[in-house]
Amino acid sequence: MLSLSNTLDSLLALQEAMDIAQDTGYFEGETTNRGVHPPVNIFEKGGDLVLVAELPGIKKEDLQLQVKDNTVRIAGEREINYGEKISYHRIERNSSKFDRTLKLPISVEADKVKAEYNEGILVISLPRAEADKPRQIAIQ
């Protein structure tokens, strides 16, 4: 009969193997996330895209944003520190890092992207690349 510690060891080994596989780029080419990923909404507005992410407790200077072609990467860290010589009675909010990459259905003009961050909400305006816009073709 398996003991509980052997079962837990097996589960931890499986988790470690999955973490290694993810870090090696095995899952590249799809939407990815590492750490506590923020929820996002992406919608179309006037032919361009808008991405809204909830990032409570994260400082603006602790955020990173990268855009290339049809990919957006949002990364950051939330630091929670109540000081020294304290006694916790419950811990449900932890310091955490996240790194989320999202594939978009269109290519984006990276040099025209605008981002605003206010009260834990990140709004990214993602203008559609000219080469990705539909063209009206005159019929001869």
Backbone as CSV, one residue per row, in Angstrom:
resi,resn,N_x,N_y,N_z,CA_x,CA_y,CA_z,C_x,C_y,C_z
1,MET,0.844,-1.177,0.000,0.000,0.000,0.000,0.894,1.247,0.000
2,LEU,0.511,2.238,-0.772,1.279,3.479,-0.841,1.012,4.332,0.391
3,SER,2.061,4.937,0.873,1.876,5.847,1.993,1.548,7.240,1.462
4,LEU,0.985,8.065,2.323,0.619,9.426,1.939,1.840,10.223,1.502
5,SER,2.970,10.036,2.163,4.171,10.799,1.800,4.658,10.411,0.407
6,ASN,4.561,9.107,0.034,4.959,8.695,-1.318,4.045,9.319,-2.363
7,THR,2.764,9.373,-2.085,1.805,9.970,-3.011,2.099,11.455,-3.180
8,LEU,2.350,12.158,-2.091,2.666,13.588,-2.160,3.971,13.820,-2.914
9,ASP,4.961,12.954,-2.673,6.234,13.069,-3.400,6.011,12.905,-4.905
10,SER,5.150,11.957,-5.277,4.853,11.737,-6.699,4.168,12.951,-7.305
11,LEU,3.226,13.532,-6.589,2.534,14.723,-7.084,3.471,15.910,-7.206
12,LEU,4.351,16.074,-6.243,5.321,17.167,-6.313,6.291,16.966,-7.476
13,ALA,6.689,15.734,-7.730,7.583,15.457,-8.860,6.881,15.753,-10.179
14,LEU,5.600,15.430,-10.273,4.825,15.728,-11.477,4.720,17.238,-11.681
15,GLN,4.447,17.984,-10.617,4.362,19.437,-10.702,5.700,20.026,-11.147
16,GLU,6.783,19.520,-10.603,8.112,20.009,-10.981,8.395,19.728,-12.459
17,ALA,8.009,18.557,-12.941,8.211,18.213,-14.354,7.403,19.140,-15.251
18,MET,6.188,19.456,-14.868,5.363,20.383,-15.648,5.979,21.782,-15.653
19,ASP,6.488,22.233,-14.516,7.140,23.542,-14.448,8.357,23.595,-15.363
20,ILE,9.148,22.534,-15.374,10.335,22.485,-16.232,9.926,22.506,-17.696
21,ALA,8.905,21.724,-18.056,8.431,21.697,-19.445,7.964,23.068,-19.884
22,GLN,7.266,23.779,-19.010,6.782,25.115,-19.358,7.946,26.089,-19.516
23,ASP,8.932,26.005,-18.667,10.076,26.918,-18.725,10.974,26.664,-19.930
24,THR,10.917,25.479,-20.519,11.770,25.187,-21.669,11.170,25.664,-22.976
25,GLY,9.990,26.257,-22.944,9.373,26.739,-24.163,8.545,25.679,-24.864
26,TYR,8.293,24.553,-24.214,7.520,23.472,-24.806,6.143,23.943,-25.264
27,PHE,5.565,24.880,-24.524,4.226,25.345,-24.837,4.216,26.623,-25.673
28,GLU,5.357,27.029,-26.224,5.412,28.257,-27.008,4.495,28.185,-28.216
29,GLY,4.080,29.345,-28.682,3.209,29.401,-29.840,1.751,29.542,-29.451
30,GLU,1.455,29.434,-28.201,0.084,29.596,-27.715,0.091,30.674,-26.633
31,THR,-1.092,31.019,-26.173,-1.206,31.920,-25.041,-0.589,31.240,-23.830
32,THR,0.236,31.955,-23.086,0.894,31.360,-21.925,0.710,32.247,-20.705
33,ASN,0.914,31.650,-19.555,0.940,32.430,-18.329,1.762,31.681,-17.294
34,ARG,2.470,32.450,-16.506,3.243,31.909,-15.396,2.915,32.734,-14.167
35,GLY,2.743,32.070,-13.067,2.405,32.756,-11.838,0.911,33.036,-11.768
36,VAL,0.553,33.937,-10.887,-0.841,34.322,-10.720,-1.185,35.259,-11.863
37,HIS,-1.935,34.769,-12.824,-2.194,35.596,-14.006,-3.418,36.481,-13.787
38,PRO,-3.337,37.709,-14.274,-4.476,38.619,-14.111,-5.578,38.291,-15.118
39,PRO,-6.834,38.467,-14.717,-7.918,38.298,-15.686,-7.916,39.452,-16.679
40,VAL,-8.206,39.145,-17.943,-8.223,40.175,-18.978,-9.498,40.049,-19.811
41,ASN,-9.898,41.162,-20.375,-10.920,41.223,-21.407,-10.265,41.868,-22.610
42,ILE,-10.553,41.339,-23.795,-10.059,41.933,-25.040,-11.270,42.115,-25.940
43,PHE,-11.435,43.342,-26.447,-12.570,43.598,-27.321,-12.144,44.521,-28.456
44,GLU,-12.951,44.510,-29.516,-12.676,45.337,-30.678,-13.451,46.641,-30.553
45,LYS,-12.773,47.729,-30.897,-13.402,49.052,-30.860,-12.883,49.832,-32.061
46,GLY,-13.751,50.107,-33.011,-13.356,50.879,-34.192,-12.300,50.199,-35.041
47,GLY,-12.290,48.874,-35.094,-11.314,48.145,-35.887,-10.027,47.832,-35.158
48,ASP,-9.797,48.470,-34.008,-8.612,48.206,-33.191,-9.029,47.362,-31.987
49,LEU,-8.051,46.895,-31.222,-8.345,46.114,-30.023,-8.058,46.919,-28.766
50,VAL,-8.786,46.588,-27.713,-8.549,47.151,-26.386,-8.435,45.982,-25.423
51,LEU,-7.379,45.975,-24.624,-7.174,44.951,-23.610,-7.301,45.618,-22.253
52,VAL,-8.120,45.034,-21.383,-8.296,45.537,-20.022,-7.893,44.424,-19.065
53,ALA,-6.955,44.718,-18.164,-6.463,43.727,-17.203,-6.665,44.235,-15.787
54,GLU,-7.098,43.337,-14.899,-7.239,43.672,-13.479,-5.941,43.309,-12.770
55,LEU,-5.318,44.311,-12.133,-4.033,44.113,-11.463,-4.048,44.755,-10.076
56,PRO,-4.941,44.330,-9.194,-5.035,44.977,-7.878,-3.762,44.816,-7.054
57,GLY,-3.377,45.889,-6.406,-2.231,45.852,-5.514,-0.884,45.919,-6.188
58,ILE,-0.855,46.104,-7.506,0.418,46.170,-8.221,0.731,47.623,-8.551
59,LYS,1.954,48.025,-8.257,2.382,49.391,-8.564,2.725,49.509,-10.041
60,LYS,2.471,50.671,-10.599,2.740,50.934,-12.012,4.188,50.633,-12.374
61,GLU,5.112,50.983,-11.512,6.528,50.776,-11.805,6.932,49.295,-11.744
62,ASP,6.050,48.429,-11.227,6.335,46.999,-11.165,5.719,46.233,-12.334
63,LEU,5.217,46.947,-13.340,4.608,46.330,-14.516,5.540,46.419,-15.717
64,GLN,5.486,45.409,-16.571,6.214,45.414,-17.845,5.205,45.085,-18.942
65,LEU,5.297,45.796,-20.050,4.399,45.583,-21.171,5.224,45.526,-22.449
66,GLN,5.023,44.476,-23.236,5.709,44.336,-24.520,4.684,43.942,-25.575
67,VAL,4.831,44.501,-26.768,3.942,44.186,-27.888,4.794,43.946,-29.121
68,LYS,4.480,42.862,-29.845,5.171,42.563,-31.097,4.205,41.795,-31.992
69,ASP,4.003,42.308,-33.193,3.114,41.687,-34.175,1.727,41.447,-33.579
70,ASN,1.395,40.179,-33.297,0.079,39.873,-32.744,0.179,39.282,-31.339
71,THR,1.205,39.696,-30.605,1.434,39.167,-29.261,1.602,40.310,-28.260
72,VAL,0.956,40.159,-27.106,1.090,41.116,-26.002,1.610,40.349,-24.797
73,ARG,2.609,40.903,-24.128,3.145,40.294,-22.910,2.993,41.290,-21.771
74,ILE,2.351,40.828,-20.704,2.193,41.630,-19.486,2.858,40.850,-18.357
75,ALA,3.781,41.493,-17.659,4.465,40.848,-16.543,4.521,41.832,-15.384
76,GLY,4.607,41.297,-14.188,4.688,42.175,-13.039,4.850,41.412,-11.744
77,GLU,4.877,42.192,-10.677,5.073,41.612,-9.359,4.296,42.426,-8.333
78,ARG,3.631,41.699,-7.447,2.944,42.355,-6.330,3.697,41.981,-5.059
79,GLU,4.171,42.993,-4.369,4.932,42.797,-3.141,4.042,43.161,-1.959
80,ILE,3.884,42.207,-1.056,3.110,42.470,0.166,4.057,42.306,1.339
81,ASN,4.227,43.395,2.091,5.154,43.383,3.211,4.533,44.171,4.358
82,TYR,4.269,43.487,5.450,3.672,44.149,6.610,4.713,44.501,7.670
83,GLY,5.973,44.309,7.331,7.030,44.656,8.269,7.519,43.441,9.037
84,GLU,8.384,43.715,9.969,8.979,42.648,10.772,8.266,42.530,12.102
85,LYS,8.553,41.446,12.789,8.024,41.184,14.132,6.497,41.239,14.165
86,ILE,5.879,40.544,13.228,4.422,40.451,13.218,4.031,38.986,13.309
87,SER,2.815,38.756,13.721,2.292,37.400,13.825,1.077,37.302,12.907
88,TYR,1.152,36.438,11.914,0.032,36.258,10.996,-1.032,35.372,11.633
89,HIS,-2.270,35.737,11.447,-3.391,34.917,11.883,-4.045,34.234,10.693
90,ARG,-3.918,34.835,9.507,-4.432,34.252,8.269,-3.656,34.894,7.113
91,ILE,-3.265,34.078,6.152,-2.566,34.590,4.975,-3.305,34.104,3.742
92,GLU,-4.020,35.003,3.094,-4.704,34.690,1.840,-4.181,35.552,0.696
93,ARG,-3.533,36.666,1.013,-2.915,37.537,0.007,-1.412,37.364,0.138
94,ASN,-0.789,36.959,-0.945,0.650,36.732,-0.941,1.327,37.618,-1.978
95,SER,2.620,37.830,-1.775,3.414,38.442,-2.828,3.401,37.471,-4.003
96,SER,3.366,37.997,-5.208,3.303,37.098,-6.358,3.873,37.774,-7.591
97,LYS,4.337,36.937,-8.517,4.809,37.388,-9.817,3.900,36.779,-10.864
98,PHE,3.783,37.444,-11.990,3.057,36.864,-13.103,3.737,37.265,-14.397
99,ASP,3.514,36.467,-15.423,4.058,36.717,-16.745,3.073,36.096,-17.722
100,ARG,2.326,36.937,-18.409,1.255,36.447,-19.274,1.468,36.935,-20.697
101,THR,1.423,36.008,-21.645,1.544,36.326,-23.056,0.237,35.945,-23.737
102,LEU,-0.304,36.884,-24.497,-1.583,36.662,-25.179,-1.418,36.843,-26.673
103,LYS,-1.941,35.899,-27.429,-1.967,36.031,-28.896,-3.238,36.769,-29.269
104,LEU,-3.097,37.724,-30.173,-4.224,38.529,-30.632,-4.667,38.046,-32.011
105,PRO,-5.920,38.294,-32.373,-6.400,37.862,-33.684,-5.942,38.764,-34.833
106,ILE,-5.245,39.854,-34.507,-4.750,40.781,-35.522,-3.313,41.168,-35.200
107,SER,-2.598,41.695,-36.190,-1.272,42.281,-35.942,-1.467,43.716,-35.474
108,VAL,-0.539,44.189,-34.670,-0.651,45.490,-34.017,0.512,46.387,-34.409
109,GLU,0.240,47.695,-34.527,1.295,48.702,-34.724,1.928,48.973,-33.362
110,ALA,3.014,48.284,-33.049,3.627,48.355,-31.719,4.016,49.774,-31.316
111,ASP,4.466,50.590,-32.267,4.904,51.945,-31.923,3.734,52.893,-31.644
112,LYS,2.493,52.454,-31.867,1.326,53.293,-31.608,0.485,52.801,-30.431
113,VAL,0.955,51.762,-29.746,0.230,51.220,-28.596,0.269,52.227,-27.451
114,LYS,-0.866,52.379,-26.773,-0.956,53.264,-25.608,-1.485,52.465,-24.429
115,ALA,-0.937,52.743,-23.242,-1.363,52.041,-22.036,-1.605,53.042,-20.919
116,GLU,-2.692,52.821,-20.197,-3.023,53.636,-19.030,-3.252,52.706,-17.846
117,TYR,-2.803,53.141,-16.667,-2.967,52.326,-15.461,-3.533,53.207,-14.362
118,ASN,-4.687,52.811,-13.836,-5.347,53.610,-12.813,-6.107,52.692,-11.862
119,GLU,-5.795,52.785,-10.579,-6.486,52.049,-9.520,-6.583,50.552,-9.813
120,GLY,-5.468,49.969,-10.250,-5.405,48.533,-10.453,-5.976,48.036,-11.770
121,ILE,-6.362,48.943,-12.660,-6.888,48.559,-13.967,-5.937,49.058,-15.046
122,LEU,-5.440,48.130,-15.872,-4.567,48.449,-16.995,-5.396,48.391,-18.270
123,VAL,-5.398,49.491,-19.031,-6.117,49.557,-20.305,-5.079,49.791,-21.395
124,ILE,-5.026,48.873,-22.355,-4.056,48.951,-23.444,-4.815,49.111,-24.753
125,SER,-4.528,50.188,-25.478,-5.108,50.411,-26.804,-4.144,49.841,-27.831
126,LEU,-4.635,48.916,-28.644,-3.810,48.181,-29.592,-4.280,48.460,-31.020
127,PRO,-3.689,49.468,-31.691,-4.122,49.793,-33.047,-3.731,48.715,-34.053
128,ARG,-4.663,48.383,-34.900,-4.455,47.361,-35.938,-3.392,47.832,-36.924
129,ALA,-2.484,46.939,-37.288,-1.437,47.246,-38.266,-2.067,47.526,-39.624
130,GLU,-1.499,48.496,-40.337,-2.014,48.846,-41.673,-2.051,47.625,-42.581
131,ALA,-1.024,46.806,-42.528,-0.955,45.623,-43.387,-2.041,44.604,-43.051
132,ASP,-2.610,44.701,-41.857,-3.626,43.761,-41.410,-5.056,44.260,-41.662
133,LYS,-5.174,45.528,-42.067,-6.509,46.095,-42.311,-7.065,45.596,-43.634
134,PRO,-8.376,45.330,-43.668,-8.973,44.916,-44.935,-8.897,46.049,-45.957
135,ARG,-8.721,45.703,-47.204,-8.623,46.679,-48.285,-9.834,46.550,-49.184
136,GLN,-10.358,47.689,-49.589,-11.441,47.715,-50.575,-10.814,47.566,-51.958
137,ILE,-11.268,46.631,-52.700,-10.714,46.351,-54.026,-11.719,46.785,-55.085
138,ALA,-11.272,47.639,-55.987,-12.139,48.079,-57.075,-12.229,46.969,-58.117
139,ILE,-13.435,46.703,-58.526,-13.662,45.665,-59.536,-13.698,46.329,-60.900
140,GLN,-12.892,45.844,-61.838,-12.771,46.428,-63.173,-13.780,45.831,-64.124
